[in-house]
Amino acid sequence: MLHDGSLDLRNMTRETEEWLGKIGIESVQEFTKLGAKKAYLQILEAGHEPDEELRCRLIGAEQDIDWHIIAERDKHQAKSRFADVDEP
């Protein structure tokens, strides 16, 4: 399913929304229930390569802050939060 920005989550690009759609996330409530880490894991399982920007976008969406803040302020924390997911 293609998305048109209607997911209404902060930090979402068309591509990010498409990946969320591929894993069945169609609403803010579904994303909130699943959480950033589980969403990221499912996106990887669906075929997306590990991606630091995607991690930051999802954490930012979960916390309702701009993903650039996560990337600058919490890059190490974001990376360590997802370390077990990115490991082969």
Buried (B, 14 or more C-beta within 10 A) or exposed (E): EEBEEEBEBBBBBEEBBEBBBBBEBBEBEBBBEBEBBBBBBBBBEEEBEBBBBBBBBBBBBBBEBBBEEBBEEBEEEBEEBBEEBBEE
